[in-house]
Amino acid sequence: MMLGWLLIILLVGGVLAWWGERWGPSVPRWIAVMALGLDMALVLGWVVVPFAQGSLSSEALWMAEWHSPWIPRFGIHLHLALDGLSLLLILLTFLLGISAVVASWTEIQRKIGFFHFNILWVLAGVVGVFLAIDLFFFFVWWEVMLVPMYLLISIWGHERRAYAAMKFFLFTQAGSLFMLIAIVALTMIHFEQTQIVTFDFLQLKETSLTVEQEMWLLLGFFLAFAVKLPAVLLHPWLPDAHTEAPTGGSVILAGLMLKTGGYGLLRFALPLFPHAAESIATAGMTLGVIGILFGSVMAFAQTDLKRLVAYTNISHLGFVLLGIFAMNAYAYQGAVMQMIAHGISTSALFILVGALQERMRTRDIRRMGGLWSVVPKHGGFSLFFAMASLGLPGLANFIGEFLVLLGVFRVNIILTVFAVLGIIGAAIYSLFFIKGTFHGPNTEGWTIPDLGPRHVALLGVMIVFQVGLGLYPQPVFQAADPFIQTLPAPAPSSPPPLTWVP
């Protein structure tokens, strides 16, 4: 039941946070922090420590599992399971969840209880996505994420929040419907072959599919996951949603919800439809490279700070899509590391931009400049995470991007060359961000307060993770490797499990 409690604590914590506003504006905030902290403590105590000590069986499929009938007539079960991949992403969820609450501490001043209710419920949806193995149950949590995030944008967002929230809802809901059709079709095909109605991933994985069936079913899953990632052409909702969302919403949206797209491709799309995935691998990698270059160019063209950071997401997550469809162990490990590293770095950038907007009441780079002497701590943190974003060696983003490129080089040298151009583009837009904001003349005479202890402590923790994983990524490799060894690898013989000596 440990896995079930992770969800129950968040759901109940959300209700208590909403109800607790009557006792004071700080009560919902502390309830949210305590709920997330308790969940993290449960995972650390029940899974991470035993895993580090080697007391968990290395031969077991799951580190933890919970299974209970829900609607047995239709083969639907409450089936939650935790392995190395989901463990890494759940720990990231709790870290960024706490970050979202702390970053919103002074920004949100109305409907505080309802705000934290939505924060905890969208995080419950994210955790459910990372744990659910029954495909119907997975779809339920996939949809649970949608409504709270819509409310976060539409109620607490900025000038064009209604438009951005509706655009986010329509794009993601349309993708979800394609996945639902594919799930039902796969279940029906399995029933025709076995006379058993089930939505269990492990049973559906054994279904015999024709090439045509695999291709159509993969398309349904891919559309849902590619919209969330988002892949270029399916991305138009993202810049508006990020720009108009409150800081806490942007942290969760960029740091976590986008990762559910990459997770879905790794967990479900590739294992269920390996032959179709292999046949579209080149197209998938090409789409990833286009996203890398497109995101870089569009980021450089922005004058709105939040919109600039939003377009960098398309570029960085293009590396995730590129690594997934390179389909070898180096690229898979790089994609996993990139999801974690990007979650930390882009969340920090949104927190920094949100803090600037809260103090200056603008996101327009053209009105900024010369802020380094005014807010030196803000400038220092921004410089660090801009360097992380461009893939500076010694930081976690570099490890992810390097491994993706190494894996792609094994299968397509031309795409590797074009992907490297995206790294050059990242250097350009990162330096543009720092120069336009913190250097040059302070033409408007800005005098604003620097970051306080709360932001300094929060961003300091993120720096520790960035540097720690950049110098010693072995824990991520060890946790993800058992899952990665189960993924299809039609490329030249996969390398042995990764080791790292800093």
N, C-alpha and C positions, 0 to 999 in steps of 0.2 A: 504493500500500500504506500510505500515511500513515494513512488511516482505519482500516485493519486493525490497525496497530500501536497505535493508541489503545486498542483492546480487548485486544490481546495483553498489553500492558504491565500493565494492571489485573488480568487473569486470572493471569498469571505472578507479579505482585507479591503477589497474595493468597496463592498457594501458598508463596512465599518467606517471607512474614510469618508464616504458620502454622508453617513449619519453623524459622524463625529464633528462635522463643521459647526454644529450648534454649540459645542463646548469651546470653540475658539479657532481662529484661522490657521494656527500652527498644528492643530491636532491631526487633520487629514495628512499633512506632510509627514509627520512622525509615524503615523500608522502605515503609510506606504513604505517608508524606509525600513520599518521593523518587519513588515511582511516580506519584503525582498531580502533583507538580511537573514531572516529565519530560513527562507528557502535556500539561500546560498550556504548557510551553516549545515542544513540537512544534506545537501549534495556533497559538501566537503567532508563531513563526518562519515557518511554512509558509503560513499563511492570513491572520492578522490584519495583520501588517506589510505584505504585498503588497496586501491590500485597502485599507489606509489610504493606501498610496502610489499607488493607482490602477492597479497593474500587473496586476490580475486583470481578465479580460474582463467587461465589464458586460452583454454579450449572452449569455454562457454560462448555461445553466440551473443548473449546479452550480459552486460554488467548487472542489470536489474530489469525485472519484468513484472507486469501486473496484467492479469487477464480475467475478465468477468463477462458473462453473457449480458447483453443489453436488449436486443430484439432478436432472439434466437430463430424465430420463424423465418427471418430474412437473412440469417447468417451474419448479423451485425453484432460485434462484441466491443466491449471497452478494453482494448488491447493497447497497453503502453509498454514501451521497451526502450532501454537506454544502452547505447554502445559508445565507443570513443568519439565518433563524429557528433552525435547528439549531446554528449557530455560537454565537449568544447563549446558548442553553440549555446547550450543552456547556461553555462558559466558566464559567457559573454552577455547573455540576456540579463542576468541578474546584475552584473557590473554596470551595464549601460542603463538598466532600469533605475538603479540608484542614482546614476549620473543625471538622468532626465528629471528626477524629482528634485535633486539638489540644485540643478541649473535653473529650475522654475520657481525656486523658493520665494524670490521677490517679484518675479515677472508676473505671475498669476495672482490677481487680487480680487477676482470675482468668481463666484460659483466654485470656490476652492475645493470643496468636498466632491462635487460632481467631476471636476477635472481629474482628481486623483482616482476616483472610481474608474474613469475611462482609461487612465494610464495603467492601472493594475489589470483591468480586463483585457486590454489589447496585449499586455505582456502574457497574460494567461493563454490567450490565443496563440501567441508565438511559441510558448513552451509546449502547448498541446500539439502544434505542428511538428516540433522537433521530437516528440515522444510517440505520437500515434502510429501504429502499424496497421490497424484495420483501416482500409481506404475510406470507408464511409465516415468513421470517426475522425480520420484525418481531414476530410472535407468539412466536417462540422467546425473543427478548430480553425481551419483556413478561412471560413466565413466569420467566425467569432472575431478575428482580427479586424475585419472590415468596418463594422459599424462604429466601434469606439474611436478608431482613427478618423473616420468621417466626422464624428462629433468634435474631436479635438481640433480639427482644422476649421470646421464651420463655425464653432462657438468662440474659440480663443485665438483664431488666426488673425491675419492682418487685413489690409485693405480689400483685396479681392478674394476673401476666404470662401464665400459661397460658391463662386465659380470654380475655384481650385478643388474644393471638397467634392463637388458634383462630378468634376472631370475625373478625379481619383476614383470615385465610386463606380462610375460607368466603365472605365477601362478595366479595373480589376474584377468587377462583377462579370463582365463579358468574358474575360479569360477564364474565370472560374466555371462558367456554364459549359465551356468546351471541355474542361477537365471532368465535370460531372457526367457529361454524355459519354466520355471515354471510359470512366470508371464503371458505369452501368453496362456499357457494351462489353467490356472485359469480363465482368461478372456473368453476363448472359452466355458468352462463349465458353467460359469455364463450366457453367451449368450444363450446357449441351454436351460437353465431353465427360463430365463426372456425375451428373445428376445431383450435385451438391451446390447449394446456394451459399456463397461466402464472399466476404470482402477482405479477408485476411491476405495481407501482402505476400506472405511466404507460400500460401497455397496458390494464389493467383500467379505467382512467379513460375509455377510449373505448368501453366497452361500452354498448349501447343497452338501456335499462331502461324498463319500464312504470312508471306512477305507483305502482301497488301494490307492485311489486318494490322500487322505490327506498325506499318507506316502511318495508317490513319489514327490508330490509338496513340502513337507517340506524338502525332501532331496535336491532338487534344490536350495531352499533358504539357507539351512544350509551350503552347500558347499561354496557358495559365502561368507557368513558371517564368517564361520570358517576359511577360507583362510585369511581373513583380520584380524581376532582376534589376532593371529592365534592359532588354536588348534594344538596340537601335531599331527604329521604325515602330516599336511598340512603347516608346518612351514618352510621348508628348505630355502625359499626365504629371511626370516627375518634377520638372522645373517649377511648375505652378504650385504643386503641393508642397514642395520644400520651401519655396519662397514665402508662401502665405501661412504655413504652419507655425505655431508657437515653438520656442526652442526645445522644450521637452518632446513635442511631437516630431520635430525634425530629427532629434537624436534617435528616437525609436524607429522612425521611418527609414532613415539612412543606415543606422547601425545594425538594425535587426530585421525589419520587414523585408528589405531588399534581399537579405541573406536567405530568406525562406525560398526564394526562387532558385538560387544555386543549390540549396539543400534538397529541394524537390527533384531537381534533375539528377543529383547524385544518388539519392535514396530510392527513388521510384522509377524515373524515366529510363535511365540506363539499364538497371537490372531487369526491368520488366520487358524492355524492347531492345535487347543488345544488338540484334542484326540490323534493325532499322536505324539505330543510333550510329552504327558503323557506316551505314550507307550515306548518311547525311553529315558525317563528321567534318568533311572539308567545308561544306556549306556553313555548319555551325561555327567552325573556327574562323571562317571568312567574316561571318556576322560579328564575331567577337572583335576582330581586328578593326572592322569598320566602326564599331562602337568606341574602341580605344581612340581612334583618330578623330572621329566626330566629336566626342566629348571634350577632347583637348582643344580643338579649334573653337567650339562653342563657348567653353569656359573662358578662353582668352578674350572673347568678344563681349563679355558681359560687363556692365557697370554696376549692377546690383550684387552686393557681396554674397547674399544667400543664393542667388541664382548662379553665381560663379561656382560656389561649392557644390551646388546641385548637379551641374553638368560634369564636374569631376567624378561624380558617382558613376555616370554612364561609362566614362573612360576606365576607371579602376575595375568596375565589375565586368567590363569587356574582357579583362584578363581572366576572370573567373570562368566566363563562357568559353574562352579560348582554351583554358586548361582542361575543362571538363571534356571537350570534344577532341582534344589531343589524345585522350584515352591511353595514357600510360602512367606509371606510378609517380614519376617525377612531376608531371603536370597535375595529377590529382592532388598530390601533397601541396603543390604550389597554390592550387585553387582553394584548398581548405585554409592554408595559412593566409592567403590574400583576403578571404572573407573575414577572418578574425582581425587581422591587422587593419584592414580598411574600416571595420566597425569601430575600432578605437580611434583611429586618426580622423576620420570624417566626423565622428560624434564630437571630438574635441574642437574641430574647426567650427561646427555649428554652435557649440557652446560659446566659443570666443566671439563669433559674429553676433550671436544673440545678446551677449553682454554689451557689445558695442552699440547695438540698436537700442537696447534698454536705456543706455546713457545718452546717446546722441539723437535718438528719434529719427534716424535715417540709416539706409543701407547703401546709399549712393557713393561709390568710390570717388566720383568727381568732386564731392564736397569734403573729402577727407584729405589726409596728407599731414606729415609732420607730427604724427601722434606718438612717435617713439619717446620723445622728450616729455610728453604729457603723461603717458601711461606705459612706462618702460616694462613693467611686469607683463602687461598685456602683449606688448610687442615681442618680448622674449618667448612667451609661450606660443604665440602665433608663428614665429619664425621656426620654432622646433617642429610644430605639426605640419607646417608647409614643407619642411625638409622631409618629414616622414612621408607626406603625400607624394612627393616626387621620387621616392624610392632611394633615399640616402643610405649607402651601405652602413651596416651596424644597427639598423632599425628593422622592425618586423616587416614593413611593406616591401623592403628590398628582398627579403628571403622569399616571400610569396611570388613576386614578379620574376625574380631570377629563376626559380624552379619551374614556373610556367613556361618561360622562354626556353629553358633547357629541355623541357619535355616536348615542346612544339618543334624545336630544332631537329628532333629525332624523326619527325614525320613530315615537316613542310618548312624548308629553309626560307622560301620567299615570304610566307606569312610571318615568320619570325622577324625578318628584316623590317617589315612594315610595322609590326608591333613595337619594335625598338624605337621607331619614330614617335610613337605615343609617349614613351618615357621622356624623350626630348621635349615634346609638347608639354608634359607635366612640369618640367623644369621652368618652361617659359611662363605658364599661367601661375605657378606658385610664386615666382619672383615678381610677377605683375601684381599679385595680391599683396605681397609685402611692401613693394615700392609704392604702390598707389595709396596704401592705407597709412603706413608708418613713416615713410621718408618724404623728402621734399618739403616745401613751405607749408606752414599751417595757416592757409589763407583766410580761413573763417575764424581763427582765434579760438579753437576749441580748448576748453578747460574742463575736463571730466575726471571723475574719480577713477583710480586704478583698481585692478582686481583685488577683492578682499580675501580674507583667510579661507572662506568657503570655496571659492573658485580655485585658489592656489592649491589647496589640499586635493581637490577633485582632479585637477589637471596634473598635479604631481603624481598621483596614482597611475594615471594613464601613461605618463612618461615612463614610469617604472616598468609597465607592461610592454611598452614599445621597445625600450632598450633591452629588457630581459629576454623577450622573444627574438629580438634581433641578434643578440649575442649567443643565446642558448635556446634554439627552437626545438630541441630534442623532445620535451614533453608533448608538444603538439604532434610530432611525427609518431611517437610511440602510441599515443592515444588513437590517432586516426588510422594507423597502418593496418590493424586487423580488418577494419571495414574496407579500406582501399584494396586489400588483397582479394576481396570478393567481387570487385567491379570488373566489367569486361575490359580486356586489354588486347585488342587485335593488332596494335602497333608492334614494331619489333620488340623482341623479348623484353619484358619489364625488368627493371633493375631490382636488386635486392632491397630490403627495407632500409630507409635512409638513416644514416648516423651523421652526427655533426660534432666536430671538435672546434670550438672557437679559438 
